[in-house]
């Protein structure tokens, strides 16, 4: 009897140390159906990106081959999925008096993102509108037609001003193209700052 007890304890210990018993929830979401196996076409290239997204680190335009239906099925019964989150930044809170005018002209957008660029590669951002899961963030870009601050006022002698783009790191859930998901960090435009120098 003692030998059986020792044998049982030994087998159970081996299973625990080799991952035979799991109490941890999975970190990734697994997609149903087949996955793409060709590494060369796994991530989008600059040639496949819509013209309005070229030269940017993000894209609001849905690609022609975007698998939205697959994402809707994946999120059909899921609850409490983490939304995009901004990582700690040294940029102060931009909220202020709504009657105050900003020193730089900027373009603000708030739409679902379909692709973000990470380490030079385009990644598909998970969007499942049919299952009430959307990843969208507020973006603010400097107006390319305006280069200096306070354009409504004449320049001040001895001071040169310029509008500079500020970016911040956001974390998104993306398709890992292996049948699951992963969280990645992408740098996106957050505000347009007024800079100056004395002559």
Buried (B, 14 or more C-beta within 10 A) or exposed (E): EEEEEEEEEEEEEEEEEEEEEEEEEEEEBEBEEEEEEEEEEBBBEEEEBBEEBEEBBBBBBEBEEBBBEBBBBBBEEEEEBEEBEBEEEEEEEEEEEEEEEBBBBBEEBEEEBBBBBBEEEBBBBBBBEEBEBBBBBEBBBBEEEEEBBBBEEEEEEEEEBBBEBBBBBBBBBBBBBBBBBBBBEBBBBBBBBBEEEEE
